[in-house]
Structure formats: structure tokens, C-alpha cells
Amino acid sequence: QCLLRLRPDQEGLSKVEAVREKLGKFGLEQNHLTPIANLSGRQKARIVLTSIYIPRPHILLLDEPTNHLDMQSIDALADALEEFTGGVFLVSHDSRLIPRVCHGEEKSEIGVVEDGTLDTFPGTFEEYKEELRN
């Protein structure tokens, strides 16, 4: 199966253009007809990110989305999440991604899991890191 078989919901763009646009965000624009089985592991990780973004969902649930990604892919993911207009529930230990996605208390809520419970932190990610240092 290739990504071109997905049905993007884009107005004004053909199916091929819509898929290639999304693939381009992750450096894969030339792979729109490549069978997924023929891609490298790193390319497959990028494809997963692209495939969740193509249908334009209202909410994304992401669990450690930067695992196995190179720096270029992490930057592309952060850019895509900054552009995303829906809600994002992100589980991550990536101190480079979190501040790019969770910037400002009005847009973000930080949850901290400790001893089997989830508590919210009343502040920014930078404030949370500072509290951990103290």
C-alpha cells in the first residue's frame, strides 16, 4: 500500500497534490507512489506521522512521537504540530519538542505522572524544568 491510496480531505488540491504536500513536510514528497514496505525504518516513522496528519483530524493522541526520528523529522513534526489547529494530547520526554508544542499557559496544560497518578502543573514547561532543578 502507498500513501496515495489515502483519501485526503483537501479543497482545491488534487489527491496527488494533497498527499505530496503532506509528505513534503516530512521530506518524503518523492515517495508518494513508493510501497511502504520498500521504505527504510526512518522513512516509515515519517510516514506514520504523515498518515495521521493527512485526514485532518480534530485531535491527535501522540505517545513518544519522536522515538526513532532524526533531528530533521523532529523539527518537521514540531512545525506540523504548531500549524495543527486541533487539540494535541502529547506524551513525551523530549525536552526539545515539548516547548515547541506547549508554549504558553493559555494553550497548554502540563500533566505529570508520578507514583501512578496524574497531576497538572500550573505553569510552563520551562517553569516545570526549573522546579525539578530546585
Sequence and secondary structure as in RCSB ss.txt:
>XXXX:A:sequence
QCLLRLRPDQEGLSKVEAVREKLGKFGLEQNHLTPIANLSGRQKARIVLTSIYIPRPHILLLDEPTNHLDMQSID
ALADALEEFTGGVFLVSHDSRLIPRVCHGEEKSEIGVVEDGTLDTFPGTFEEYKEELRN
>XXXX:A:secstr
  GGGS    SSS HHHHHHHHHHHTT GGGTTS GGGS HHHHHHHHHHHHHTT  SEEEEESTTTT  HHHHH
HHHHHHHH  SEEEEE   TTHHHHHS STTT  EEEEETTEEEEESS HHHHHHHHH 
